[in-house]
Amino acid sequence: MFLIAAAFSVTSTGILLLATQGIWPAIVSVFLADCFALLGGIPLLIGLAKFWNQESPTLVITVIALCVLTIAGVYYFTLVSDEIMWRIRLFTIMIIIFDVSYVYIISKGLQQERKRRPIMSVSPNFGAFTAIALFA
């Protein structure tokens, strides 16, 4: 749970820095804001997978690779060709991929929880459905 809370804090800091990107030079601004906002989602994904007892690292490794490609694309569209729309598109697609991954992990965890303990899973169901509603 601490990993999930820390990841939310890092992501929120990155989003705050994205809002103030015009203040700092482009390299520092893109590095801090985009890396915090995007790389904060990886510990959150790992924390959710551990919390919901999903040991398969395939989804996490795929999302990490996509995140690295997105950061490289954002740097390209910042330093080489200054196209803001492509930066926004890449960032938006990566955030959508993160949200879909969160919903997938939580829904698979709910399925497993219902099979193991149908009566005991009422409280986790409420929290999980709230999280799914937030991410969706």
NUPAFI-347622 format. One record per atom (N, C-alpha, C, O): x negated, y, z negated; atom name. Coordinates in pm, whole numbers, plus 50000, padded with zeros to 5 digits. Last residue first. Layout:
+-------+-------+-------+----+
!  east ! north !    up !  a !
+-------+-------+-------+----+
!     X !     Y !     Z ! CA !
...
+-------+-------+-------+----+
This chain:
+-------+-------+-------+----+
!  east ! north !    up !  a !
+-------+-------+-------+----+
! 51139 ! 50436 ! 51496 !  N !
! 51215 ! 50429 ! 51621 ! CA !
! 51270 ! 50565 ! 51657 !  C !
! 51337 ! 50579 ! 51760 !  O !
! 51032 ! 50508 ! 51249 !  N !
! 50942 ! 50489 ! 51362 ! CA !
! 51017 ! 50486 ! 51496 !  C !
! 50963 ! 50530 ! 51597 !  O !
! 51269 ! 50529 ! 51090 !  N !
! 51176 ! 50642 ! 51102 ! CA !
! 51086 ! 50628 ! 51225 !  C !
! 51065 ! 50725 ! 51298 !  O !
! 51380 ! 50274 ! 51118 !  N !
! 51456 ! 50391 ! 51163 ! CA !
! 51364 ! 50512 ! 51180 !  C !
! 51381 ! 50589 ! 51274 !  O !
! 51178 ! 50124 ! 50998 !  N !
! 51208 ! 50103 ! 51140 ! CA !
! 51285 ! 50222 ! 51196 !  C !
! 51258 ! 50267 ! 51307 !  O !
! 51201 ! 50219 ! 50735 !  N !
! 51078 ! 50243 ! 50811 ! CA !
! 51102 ! 50225 ! 50961 !  C !
! 51050 ! 50302 ! 51041 !  O !
! 51457 ! 50124 ! 50673 !  N !
! 51431 ! 50267 ! 50669 ! CA !
! 51306 ! 50300 ! 50749 !  C !
! 51305 ! 50398 ! 50823 !  O !
! 51411 ! 49853 ! 50691 !  N !
! 51504 ! 49914 ! 50786 ! CA !
! 51489 ! 50065 ! 50787 !  C !
! 51506 ! 50128 ! 50891 !  O !
! 51235 ! 49826 ! 50477 !  N !
! 51189 ! 49798 ! 50612 ! CA !
! 51281 ! 49860 ! 50715 !  C !
! 51235 ! 49914 ! 50816 !  O !
! 51396 ! 49887 ! 50254 !  N !
! 51277 ! 49968 ! 50285 ! CA !
! 51229 ! 49949 ! 50427 !  C !
! 51187 ! 50045 ! 50491 !  O !
! 51588 ! 49681 ! 50282 !  N !
! 51628 ! 49821 ! 50281 ! CA !
! 51510 ! 49911 ! 50316 !  C !
! 51523 ! 50002 ! 50399 !  O !
! 51432 ! 49447 ! 50268 !  N !
! 51510 ! 49478 ! 50389 ! CA !
! 51546 ! 49625 ! 50395 !  C !
! 51536 ! 49687 ! 50500 !  O !
! 51326 ! 49444 ! 50011 !  N !
! 51237 ! 49472 ! 50124 ! CA !
! 51312 ! 49505 ! 50252 !  C !
! 51263 ! 49581 ! 50335 !  O !
! 51585 ! 49387 ! 49879 !  N !
! 51511 ! 49512 ! 49856 ! CA !
! 51410 ! 49541 ! 49967 !  C !
! 51406 ! 49655 ! 50016 !  O !
! 51651 ! 49131 ! 49984 !  N !
! 51743 ! 49244 ! 49997 ! CA !
! 51668 ! 49375 ! 49981 !  C !
! 51687 ! 49466 ! 50062 !  O !
! 51510 ! 48896 ! 49957 !  N !
! 51465 ! 48990 ! 50059 ! CA !
! 51557 ! 49110 ! 50076 !  C !
! 51542 ! 49185 ! 50172 !  O !
! 51607 ! 48707 ! 49782 !  N !
! 51507 ! 48801 ! 49730 ! CA !
! 51470 ! 48909 ! 49831 !  C !
! 51405 ! 49007 ! 49793 !  O !
! 51770 ! 48549 ! 49943 !  N !
! 51832 ! 48634 ! 49841 ! CA !
! 51734 ! 48740 ! 49792 !  C !
! 51775 ! 48853 ! 49763 !  O !
! 51589 ! 48420 ! 50123 !  N !
! 51702 ! 48500 ! 50173 ! CA !
! 51764 ! 48592 ! 50069 !  C !
! 51806 ! 48702 ! 50102 !  O !
! 51280 ! 48363 ! 50159 !  N !
! 51360 ! 48396 ! 50041 ! CA !
! 51479 ! 48481 ! 50084 !  C !
! 51471 ! 48604 ! 50081 !  O !
! 51199 ! 48268 ! 50419 !  N !
! 51140 ! 48220 ! 50294 ! CA !
! 51233 ! 48240 ! 50175 !  C !
! 51261 ! 48146 ! 50099 !  O !
! 51355 ! 48395 ! 50612 !  N !
! 51344 ! 48248 ! 50615 ! CA !
! 51293 ! 48195 ! 50481 !  C !
! 51338 ! 48090 ! 50435 !  O !
! 51321 ! 48662 ! 50549 !  N !
! 51456 ! 48603 ! 50539 ! CA !
! 51450 ! 48452 ! 50538 !  C !
! 51530 ! 48387 ! 50470 !  O !
! 51049 ! 48694 ! 50607 !  N !
! 51096 ! 48711 ! 50470 ! CA !
! 51234 ! 48648 ! 50451 !  C !
! 51261 ! 48588 ! 50347 !  O !
! 51041 ! 48662 ! 50884 !  N !
! 50972 ! 48565 ! 50799 ! CA !
! 51023 ! 48572 ! 50655 !  C !
! 51038 ! 48469 ! 50589 !  O !
! 51191 ! 48888 ! 50958 !  N !
! 51235 ! 48754 ! 50998 ! CA !
! 51171 ! 48647 ! 50910 !  C !
! 51238 ! 48554 ! 50866 !  O !
! 51031 ! 49092 ! 50854 !  N !
! 51166 ! 49071 ! 50801 ! CA !
! 51218 ! 48933 ! 50837 !  C !
! 51283 ! 48868 ! 50755 !  O !
! 50805 ! 49064 ! 51018 !  N !
! 50794 ! 49041 ! 50874 ! CA !
! 50930 ! 49017 ! 50809 !  C !
! 50943 ! 48933 ! 50720 !  O !
! 50914 ! 49143 ! 51261 !  N !
! 50866 ! 49005 ! 51246 ! CA !
! 50851 ! 48969 ! 51098 !  C !
! 50881 ! 48857 ! 51058 !  O !
! 50970 ! 49411 ! 51194 !  N !
! 51080 ! 49321 ! 51228 ! CA !
! 51037 ! 49175 ! 51219 !  C !
! 51115 ! 49091 ! 51173 !  O !
! 50710 ! 49511 ! 51144 !  N !
! 50810 ! 49511 ! 51038 ! CA !
! 50924 ! 49415 ! 51070 !  C !
! 50970 ! 49343 ! 50981 !  O !
! 50588 ! 49474 ! 51395 !  N !
! 50533 ! 49409 ! 51275 ! CA !
! 50638 ! 49402 ! 51165 !  C !
! 50652 ! 49299 ! 51100 !  O !
! 50756 ! 49633 ! 51561 !  N !
! 50738 ! 49489 ! 51587 ! CA !
! 50688 ! 49417 ! 51462 !  C !
! 50740 ! 49312 ! 51426 !  O !
! 50722 ! 49887 ! 51451 !  N !
! 50856 ! 49826 ! 51450 ! CA !
! 50844 ! 49675 ! 51472 !  C !
! 50916 ! 49598 ! 51408 !  O !
! 50448 ! 49921 ! 51505 !  N !
! 50498 ! 49923 ! 51368 ! CA !
! 50633 ! 49854 ! 51359 !  C !
! 50656 ! 49772 ! 51270 !  O !
! 50451 ! 49913 ! 51787 !  N !
! 50376 ! 49812 ! 51711 ! CA !
! 50424 ! 49805 ! 51566 !  C !
! 50439 ! 49696 ! 51511 !  O !
! 50597 ! 50143 ! 51843 !  N !
! 50650 ! 50012 ! 51884 ! CA !
! 50580 ! 49899 ! 51809 !  C !
! 50643 ! 49801 ! 51770 !  O !
! 50416 ! 50333 ! 51740 !  N !
! 50548 ! 50317 ! 51681 ! CA !
! 50612 ! 50184 ! 51718 !  C !
! 50675 ! 50120 ! 51634 !  O !
! 50190 ! 50297 ! 51911 !  N !
! 50180 ! 50277 ! 51766 ! CA !
! 50317 ! 50251 ! 51705 !  C !
! 50333 ! 50158 ! 51627 !  O !
! 50309 ! 50367 ! 52156 !  N !
! 50255 ! 50232 ! 52137 ! CA !
! 50240 ! 50201 ! 51989 !  C !
! 50273 ! 50091 ! 51945 !  O !
! 50366 ! 50636 ! 52102 !  N !
! 50476 ! 50544 ! 52129 ! CA !
! 50430 ! 50399 ! 52110 !  C !
! 50504 ! 50317 ! 52055 !  O !
! 50105 ! 50731 ! 52081 !  N !
! 50192 ! 50738 ! 51964 ! CA !
! 50312 ! 50644 ! 51982 !  C !
! 50355 ! 50580 ! 51886 !  O !
! 50022 ! 50689 ! 52345 !  N !
! 49957 ! 50616 ! 52236 ! CA !
! 50042 ! 50620 ! 52110 !  C !
! 50050 ! 50520 ! 52039 !  O !
! 50189 ! 50865 ! 52485 !  N !
! 50196 ! 50721 ! 52513 ! CA !
! 50134 ! 50641 ! 52399 !  C !
! 50187 ! 50536 ! 52361 !  O !
! 50097 ! 51110 ! 52377 !  N !
! 50235 ! 51066 ! 52357 ! CA !
! 50250 ! 50916 ! 52381 !  C !
! 50318 ! 50848 ! 52304 !  O !
! 49832 ! 51118 ! 52472 !  N !
! 49859 ! 51119 ! 52328 ! CA !
! 49999 ! 51067 ! 52298 !  C !
! 50019 ! 50988 ! 52205 !  O !
! 49878 ! 51124 ! 52750 !  N !
! 49801 ! 51015 ! 52687 ! CA !
! 49832 ! 51005 ! 52538 !  C !
! 49854 ! 50896 ! 52486 !  O !
! 50026 ! 51366 ! 52773 !  N !
! 50082 ! 51238 ! 52816 ! CA !
! 50010 ! 51120 ! 52750 !  C !
! 50074 ! 51028 ! 52700 !  O !
! 49844 ! 51557 ! 52679 !  N !
! 49971 ! 51538 ! 52609 ! CA !
! 50033 ! 51403 ! 52646 !  C !
! 50086 ! 51334 ! 52559 !  O !
! 49645 ! 51527 ! 52872 !  N !
! 49614 ! 51504 ! 52731 ! CA !
! 49742 ! 51476 ! 52653 !  C !
! 49748 ! 51384 ! 52571 !  O !
! 49787 ! 51604 ! 53097 !  N !
! 49741 ! 51466 ! 53087 ! CA !
! 49700 ! 51432 ! 52945 !  C !
! 49719 ! 51318 ! 52901 !  O !
! 49833 ! 51877 ! 53039 !  N !
! 49947 ! 51785 ! 53052 ! CA !
! 49903 ! 51638 ! 53041 !  C !
! 49974 ! 51557 ! 52982 !  O !
! 49583 ! 52000 ! 53048 !  N !
! 49650 ! 51983 ! 52919 ! CA !
! 49763 ! 51881 ! 52928 !  C !
! 49786 ! 51806 ! 52833 !  O !
! 49298 ! 51956 ! 53200 !  N !
! 49440 ! 51939 ! 53228 ! CA !
! 49511 ! 51904 ! 53098 !  C !
! 49500 ! 51793 ! 53046 !  O !
! 49008 ! 52015 ! 53290 !  N !
! 49088 ! 52078 ! 53186 ! CA !
! 49237 ! 52073 ! 53221 !  C !
! 49294 ! 52172 ! 53267 !  O !
! 48789 ! 51766 ! 53329 !  N !
! 48894 ! 51837 ! 53401 ! CA !
! 48993 ! 51888 ! 53297 !  C !
! 49055 ! 51810 ! 53225 !  O !
! 48589 ! 51740 ! 53115 !  N !
! 48560 ! 51732 ! 53258 ! CA !
! 48665 ! 51808 ! 53339 !  C !
! 48632 ! 51904 ! 53409 !  O !
! 48696 ! 51787 ! 52854 !  N !
! 48564 ! 51835 ! 52891 ! CA !
! 48540 ! 51839 ! 53041 !  C !
! 48476 ! 51932 ! 53090 !  O !
! 48963 ! 51692 ! 52845 !  N !
! 48924 ! 51815 ! 52775 ! CA !
! 48796 ! 51872 ! 52832 !  C !
! 48787 ! 51992 ! 52857 !  O !
! 48987 ! 51460 ! 52982 !  N !
! 49075 ! 51569 ! 53023 ! CA !
! 49053 ! 51697 ! 52944 !  C !
! 49116 ! 51799 ! 52972 !  O !
! 48795 ! 51315 ! 52835 !  N !
! 48775 ! 51342 ! 52978 ! CA !
! 48859 ! 51461 ! 53022 !  C !
! 48811 ! 51550 ! 53091 !  O !
! 48915 ! 51303 ! 52583 !  N !
! 48787 ! 51373 ! 52599 ! CA !
! 48762 ! 51407 ! 52746 !  C !
! 48714 ! 51516 ! 52777 !  O !
! 49137 ! 51147 ! 52653 !  N !
! 49158 ! 51283 ! 52601 ! CA !
! 49030 ! 51364 ! 52614 !  C !
! 49034 ! 51481 ! 52651 !  O !
! 49007 ! 50910 ! 52727 !  N !
! 49085 ! 50986 ! 52825 ! CA !
! 49109 ! 51129 ! 52781 !  C !
! 49103 ! 51221 ! 52862 !  O !
! 48900 ! 50834 ! 52479 !  N !
! 48810 ! 50862 ! 52592 ! CA !
! 48882 ! 50943 ! 52699 !  C !
! 48823 ! 51034 ! 52757 !  O !
! 49141 ! 50795 ! 52343 !  N !
! 49048 ! 50899 ! 52296 ! CA !
! 48949 ! 50935 ! 52406 !  C !
! 48917 ! 51052 ! 52426 !  O !
! 49240 ! 50579 ! 52493 !  N !
! 49314 ! 50705 ! 52488 ! CA !
! 49224 ! 50819 ! 52443 !  C !
! 49229 ! 50928 ! 52500 !  O !
! 49051 ! 50381 ! 52440 !  N !
! 49070 ! 50429 ! 52577 ! CA !
! 49144 ! 50563 ! 52581 !  C !
! 49113 ! 50650 ! 52662 !  O !
! 49099 ! 50354 ! 52165 !  N !
! 48967 ! 50399 ! 52212 ! CA !
! 48976 ! 50451 ! 52355 !  C !
! 48915 ! 50552 ! 52388 !  O !
! 49362 ! 50258 ! 52177 !  N !
! 49332 ! 50383 ! 52107 ! CA !
! 49198 ! 50440 ! 52152 !  C !
! 49185 ! 50560 ! 52174 !  O !
! 49334 ! 50015 ! 52306 !  N !
! 49411 ! 50121 ! 52370 ! CA !
! 49384 ! 50257 ! 52307 !  C !
! 49382 ! 50359 ! 52376 !  O !
! 49186 ! 49883 ! 52104 !  N !
! 49128 ! 49905 ! 52237 ! CA !
! 49202 ! 50015 ! 52313 !  C !
! 49139 ! 50100 ! 52376 !  O !
! 49376 ! 49884 ! 51897 !  N !
! 49247 ! 49952 ! 51878 ! CA !
! 49182 ! 49981 ! 52014 !  C !
! 49130 ! 50090 ! 52036 !  O !
! 49576 ! 49725 ! 52012 !  N !
! 49605 ! 49865 ! 51983 ! CA !
! 49476 ! 49944 ! 51961 !  C !
! 49467 ! 50059 ! 52002 !  O !
! 49438 ! 49479 ! 52025 !  N !
! 49490 ! 49542 ! 52147 ! CA !
! 49515 ! 49691 ! 52124 !  C !
! 49479 ! 49774 ! 52208 !  O !
! 49392 ! 49430 ! 51754 !  N !
! 49278 ! 49447 ! 51844 ! CA !
! 49322 ! 49515 ! 51974 !  C !
! 49251 ! 49601 ! 52026 !  O !
! 49660 ! 49404 ! 51665 !  N !
! 49572 ! 49508 ! 51610 ! CA !
! 49454 ! 49535 ! 51703 !  C !
! 49420 ! 49650 ! 51727 !  O !
! 49749 ! 49180 ! 51808 !  N !
! 49814 ! 49310 ! 51825 ! CA !
! 49724 ! 49423 ! 51777 !  C !
! 49714 ! 49527 ! 51843 !  O !
! 49570 ! 48981 ! 51709 !  N !
! 49578 ! 49013 ! 51851 ! CA !
! 49639 ! 49151 ! 51874 !  C !
! 49585 ! 49230 ! 51952 !  O !
! 49547 ! 48883 ! 51453 !  N !
! 49483 ! 49012 ! 51481 ! CA !
! 49497 ! 49057 ! 51627 !  C !
! 49441 ! 49159 ! 51665 !  O !
! 49780 ! 48744 ! 51245 !  N !
! 49737 ! 48742 ! 51385 ! CA !
! 49677 ! 48878 ! 51422 !  C !
! 49748 ! 48978 ! 51424 !  O !
! 49886 ! 48751 ! 50994 !  N !
! 49742 ! 48737 ! 51004 ! CA !
! 49691 ! 48740 ! 51148 !  C !
! 49570 ! 48739 ! 51169 !  O !
! 50117 ! 48903 ! 50819 !  N !
! 50094 ! 48864 ! 50957 ! CA !
! 49943 ! 48866 ! 50981 !  C !
! 49881 ! 48973 ! 50986 !  O !
! 50240 ! 48996 ! 50577 !  N !
! 50179 ! 48863 ! 50589 ! CA !
! 50165 ! 48816 ! 50733 !  C !
! 50198 ! 48702 ! 50764 !  O !
! 50312 ! 49257 ! 50544 !  N !
! 50414 ! 49166 ! 50592 ! CA !
! 50358 ! 49029 ! 50626 !  C !
! 50423 ! 48952 ! 50698 !  O !
! 50068 ! 49367 ! 50465 !  N !
! 50182 ! 49371 ! 50373 ! CA !
! 50289 ! 49272 ! 50414 !  C !
! 50351 ! 49209 ! 50328 !  O !
! 49909 ! 49336 ! 50692 !  N !
! 49875 ! 49264 ! 50569 ! CA !
! 49994 ! 49257 ! 50474 !  C !
! 50018 ! 49154 ! 50411 !  O !
! 50047 ! 49505 ! 50869 !  N !
! 50031 ! 49363 ! 50903 ! CA !
! 49995 ! 49282 ! 50778 !  C !
! 50045 ! 49171 ! 50761 !  O !
! 50023 ! 49750 ! 50736 !  N !
! 50155 ! 49690 ! 50755 ! CA !
! 50146 ! 49542 ! 50787 !  C !
! 50227 ! 49462 ! 50739 !  O !
! 49742 ! 49780 ! 50753 !  N !
! 49809 ! 49772 ! 50623 ! CA !
! 49948 ! 49711 ! 50633 !  C !
! 49987 ! 49630 ! 50549 !  O !
! 49707 ! 49799 ! 51030 !  N !
! 49644 ! 49689 ! 50956 ! CA !
! 49712 ! 49669 ! 50821 !  C !
! 49736 ! 49556 ! 50779 !  O !
! 49852 ! 50036 ! 51078 !  N !
! 49890 ! 49911 ! 51144 ! CA !
! 49833 ! 49790 ! 51070 !  C !
! 49902 ! 49691 ! 51051 !  O !
! 49702 ! 50212 ! 50923 !  N !
! 49843 ! 50193 ! 50894 ! CA !
! 49892 ! 50062 ! 50955 !  C !
! 49965 ! 49987 ! 50891 !  O !
! 49454 ! 50206 ! 51050 !  N !
! 49467 ! 50150 ! 50915 ! CA !
! 49613 ! 50128 ! 50874 !  C !
! 49643 ! 50036 ! 50798 !  O !
! 49558 ! 50324 ! 51299 !  N !
! 49500 ! 50189 ! 51295 ! CA !
! 49502 ! 50131 ! 51153 !  C !
! 49547 ! 50018 ! 51135 !  O !
! 49640 ! 50586 ! 51264 !  N !
! 49741 ! 50483 ! 51289 ! CA !
! 49688 ! 50341 ! 51279 !  C !
! 49764 ! 50248 ! 51254 !  O !
! 49415 ! 50735 ! 51250 !  N !
! 49489 ! 50714 ! 51127 ! CA !
! 49596 ! 50608 ! 51143 !  C !
! 49638 ! 50546 ! 51045 !  O !
! 49335 ! 50765 ! 51508 !  N !
! 49268 ! 50662 ! 51430 ! CA !
! 49332 ! 50642 ! 51293 !  C !
! 49304 ! 50543 ! 51226 !  O !
! 49507 ! 50978 ! 51588 !  N !
! 49516 ! 50845 ! 51650 ! CA !
! 49453 ! 50737 ! 51563 !  C !
! 49510 ! 50629 ! 51547 !  O !
! 49450 ! 51192 ! 51414 !  N !
! 49590 ! 51156 ! 51443 ! CA !
! 49601 ! 51015 ! 51500 !  C !
! 49693 ! 50941 ! 51465 !  O !
! 49168 ! 51195 ! 51413 !  N !
! 49244 ! 51176 ! 51289 ! CA !
! 49385 ! 51127 ! 51318 !  C !
! 49434 ! 51033 ! 51256 !  O !
! 49117 ! 51230 ! 51688 !  N !
! 49066 ! 51111 ! 51619 ! CA !
! 49140 ! 51087 ! 51488 !  C !
! 49172 ! 50973 ! 51455 !  O !
! 49245 ! 51475 ! 51735 !  N !
! 49290 ! 51354 ! 51803 ! CA !
! 49240 ! 51228 ! 51734 !  C !
! 49313 ! 51129 ! 51724 !  O !
! 49106 ! 51652 ! 51550 !  N !
! 49252 ! 51637 ! 51554 ! CA !
! 49294 ! 51504 ! 51616 !  C !
! 49372 ! 51430 ! 51556 !  O !
! 48823 ! 51614 ! 51588 !  N !
! 48888 ! 51606 ! 51458 ! CA !
! 49037 ! 51573 ! 51470 !  C !
! 49086 ! 51480 ! 51407 !  O !
! 48785 ! 51626 ! 51872 !  N !
! 48732 ! 51517 ! 51790 ! CA !
! 48808 ! 51504 ! 51659 !  C !
! 48853 ! 51395 ! 51624 !  O !
! 48911 ! 51866 ! 51944 !  N !
! 48960 ! 51738 ! 51998 ! CA !
! 48911 ! 51622 ! 51913 !  C !
! 48987 ! 51530 ! 51886 !  O !
! 48752 ! 52048 ! 51795 !  N !
! 48896 ! 52042 ! 51779 ! CA !
! 48951 ! 51908 ! 51826 !  C !
! 49030 ! 51845 ! 51756 !  O !
! 48496 ! 52009 ! 51893 !  N !
! 48523 ! 51985 ! 51751 ! CA !
! 48672 ! 51966 ! 51729 !  C !
! 48714 ! 51879 ! 51653 !  O !
! 48542 ! 52078 ! 52163 !  N !
! 48485 ! 51948 ! 52127 ! CA !
! 48517 ! 51914 ! 51982 !  C !
! 48560 ! 51803 ! 51952 !  O !
! 48650 ! 52345 ! 52161 !  N !
! 48726 ! 52230 ! 52213 ! CA !
! 48672 ! 52096 ! 52166 !  C !
! 48750 ! 52007 ! 52131 !  O !
! 48617 ! 52537 ! 51854 !  N !
! 48577 ! 52499 ! 51990 ! CA !
! 48641 ! 52366 ! 52031 !  C !
! 48680 ! 52286 ! 51946 !  O !
! 48922 ! 52638 ! 51676 !  N !
! 48787 ! 52584 ! 51684 ! CA !
! 48747 ! 52557 ! 51828 !  C !
! 48833 ! 52555 ! 51916 !  O !
! 49182 ! 52740 ! 51734 !  N !
! 49090 ! 52814 ! 51647 ! CA !
! 48945 ! 52768 ! 51667 !  C !
! 48855 ! 52852 ! 51674 !  O !
! 49360 ! 52585 ! 51875 !  N !
! 49300 ! 52697 ! 51943 ! CA !
! 49193 ! 52769 ! 51861 !  C !
! 49120 ! 52852 ! 51916 !  O !
! 49476 ! 52387 ! 51713 !  N !
! 49362 ! 52354 ! 51797 ! CA !
! 49294 ! 52474 ! 51859 !  C !
! 49177 ! 52463 ! 51895 !  O !
! 49670 ! 52355 ! 51515 !  N !
! 49581 ! 52472 ! 51509 ! CA !
! 49459 ! 52452 ! 51598 !  C !
! 49350 ! 52497 ! 51564 !  O !
! 49799 ! 52118 ! 51556 !  N !
! 49879 ! 52240 ! 51563 ! CA !
! 49792 ! 52365 ! 51565 !  C !
! 49836 ! 52470 ! 51613 !  O !
! 49599 ! 51936 ! 51506 !  N !
! 49646 ! 51952 ! 51644 ! CA !
! 49726 ! 52081 ! 51660 !  C !
! 49721 ! 52145 ! 51765 !  O !
! 49588 ! 51952 ! 51228 !  N !
! 49478 ! 52008 ! 51306 ! CA !
! 49515 ! 52025 ! 51454 !  C !
! 49467 ! 52117 ! 51520 !  O !
! 49826 ! 51816 ! 51171 !  N !
! 49811 ! 51955 ! 51130 ! CA !
! 49699 ! 52023 ! 51208 !  C !
! 49712 ! 52138 ! 51249 !  O !
! 49757 ! 51567 ! 51270 !  N !
! 49867 ! 51639 ! 51334 ! CA !
! 49862 ! 51787 ! 51296 !  C !
! 49891 ! 51873 ! 51378 !  O !
! 49550 ! 51502 ! 51092 !  N !
! 49523 ! 51514 ! 51235 ! CA !
! 49632 ! 51591 ! 51307 !  C !
! 49603 ! 51672 ! 51396 !  O !
! 49695 ! 51489 ! 50853 !  N !
! 49588 ! 51587 ! 50867 ! CA !
! 49555 ! 51609 ! 51014 !  C !
! 49534 ! 51723 ! 51056 !  O !
! 49859 ! 51271 ! 50912 !  N !
! 49919 ! 51402 ! 50890 ! CA !
! 49816 ! 51513 ! 50901 !  C !
! 49846 ! 51620 ! 50954 !  O !
! 49664 ! 51069 ! 50926 !  N !
! 49743 ! 51102 ! 51044 ! CA !
! 49807 ! 51240 ! 51030 !  C !
! 49810 ! 51317 ! 51126 !  O !
! 49576 ! 51068 ! 50660 !  N !
! 49481 ! 51099 ! 50767 ! CA !
! 49557 ! 51141 ! 50894 !  C !
! 49518 ! 51237 ! 50960 !  O !
! 49815 ! 50993 ! 50530 !  N !
! 49750 ! 51120 ! 50498 ! CA !
! 49655 ! 51162 ! 50608 !  C !
! 49652 ! 51279 ! 50647 !  O !
! 49864 ! 50740 ! 50638 !  N !
! 49962 ! 50847 ! 50660 ! CA !
! 49899 ! 50983 ! 50633 !  C !
! 49927 ! 51080 ! 50704 !  O !
! 49639 ! 50610 ! 50535 !  N !
! 49653 ! 50626 ! 50679 ! CA !
! 49755 ! 50734 ! 50713 !  C !
! 49735 ! 50811 ! 50807 !  O !
! 49698 ! 50611 ! 50262 !  N !
! 49581 ! 50684 ! 50310 ! CA !
! 49589 ! 50708 ! 50461 !  C !
! 49551 ! 50814 ! 50509 !  O !
! 49925 ! 50444 ! 50262 !  N !
! 49937 ! 50583 ! 50218 ! CA !
! 49819 ! 50667 ! 50268 !  C !
! 49838 ! 50781 ! 50310 !  O !
! 49808 ! 50204 ! 50351 !  N !
! 49916 ! 50265 ! 50428 ! CA !
! 49931 ! 50412 ! 50392 !  C !
! 49947 ! 50497 ! 50480 !  O !
! 49624 ! 50157 ! 50145 !  N !
! 49576 ! 50174 ! 50283 ! CA !
! 49683 ! 50241 ! 50369 !  C !
! 49650 ! 50326 ! 50453 !  O !
! 49798 ! 50118 ! 49931 !  N !
! 49708 ! 50233 ! 49930 ! CA !
! 49655 ! 50262 ! 50069 !  C !
! 49641 ! 50378 ! 50108 !  O !
! 49918 ! 49881 ! 50000 !  N !
! 50000 ! 50000 ! 50000 ! CA !
! 49913 ! 50126 ! 50000 !  C !
! 49949 ! 50227 ! 50060 !  O !
+-------+-------+-------+----+
